[in-house]
Amino acid sequence: MKRNYKHHDVNTYYKALNMFKEGKRFVDISRELHISVSTVRGWLQRGQKPIQISEKWQASMEAVYERNRQSGYYQRTTKNLKLTENYQKWLCSDAHRAHMKNMQNKSAELITKKIDNNAFEITEDLAFILGTIYGDGHIRKSQNTYYTICLNVIDEDFVLEFARAVKDQFKLTSVITKCSIKKYSPNWNDQFKLACYSKLAATYLKQFDINILKTYSMKIKAGFVRGFFDSEGHVRLWHDKKLDIYNRDITITNKSLELILFVNELLGDLNIDCKILKRTSMTRISKQVFDCYDIKIYGIENIILFQRLIGSSIKRKRDKLDELIDSFRNAEHQRLANSLKQLTIVPPPVA
């Protein structure tokens, strides 16, 4: 059976040492510090220490790093992920452990905050949060019972909009950090990571039945689609100048057919015509092949309706939508100009 180990604070360890020097028993130390008797006995009898100051653990980490380096593990990993060895070494460093400890301390401060009953009303912000979670976001429960609403994306405006929606809906503050991955690997973009710590909010979102949204207003349906499009959608605009062929559409992709059918139904309620296509894709690292499904939105009428009713919280996608609509208009003007050039102008008869 898997055991959940708890990493104790260094201050608790030193408090236990001082209490033992004062002549207190193991049981009394355990009760006052709210730790198990076996932990106190390990510290004071067997010479064990918390993981942060344990020389044995530090030596084992260095041994693991040296063994992986000699076996070529980091070279293979950096080749597949296109990351540098410095970044891999940072993952095993004290700075990375300090960063994770800082995030745990922040989560401990925020997890105890209560949520108002009005936070569970069905609003456009709640629909946007749900659409994002079913896309790039997720709900995480760690071993030490921290419930976290997470979002990792490359667009800062997307993260800020999601944090705004969470604050307006649940009155919770989110922690946003920037991960500078690009300086370790030029082929990867920097990421913005959001974390919101609340057991009530995370449990509510994880147990929410999204089929209820079918019975609500068009704004709430559009809010869910907007969050899902910001996570899983893109605008495609490609022009073959030789053949004068345009490939123009809005695409939303996901591996879950059930979820794609649900979004397709919401788009139908918004009077936006779309098609569902099935294709195969492959993972970048393990090269595993899997099926995925695309929602395709064609035609200038449907795209303009999508822009007006749904839109996007990401500036680069909004600009791409404007460019896509302008391409329809420019192509129509070009076809009209070409047809006018082919017309033969007959002069009026002379009286």
Secondary structure, 3 states (H helix, E strand, C coil): CCCCCCCCCHHHHHHHHHHHHCCCCHHHHHHHHCCCHHHHHHHHCCCCCCCCCCHHHHHHHHHHHHHHHHHCHHHHHHHHHCCCHHHHHHHCCHHHHHHHHHHHHHHHHHCCCCCCHHHHCCCHHHHHHHHHHCCCEEEEECCCCCEEEEEEECCHHHHHHHHHHHHHHHCCCCEEEEECCCCCCCCCCCEEEEEEECHHHHHHHHHCCHHHHHHCCHHHHHHHHHHHHHHHEEEEEEEECCCCEEEEEEEEEECCHHHHHHHHHHHHHCCCCCEEEEEEEECCCCCCEEEEEEEEECCHHHHHHHHHHCCCCCHHHHHHHHHHHHHHHHHHHHHHHHHHHHCCCCCCCCC
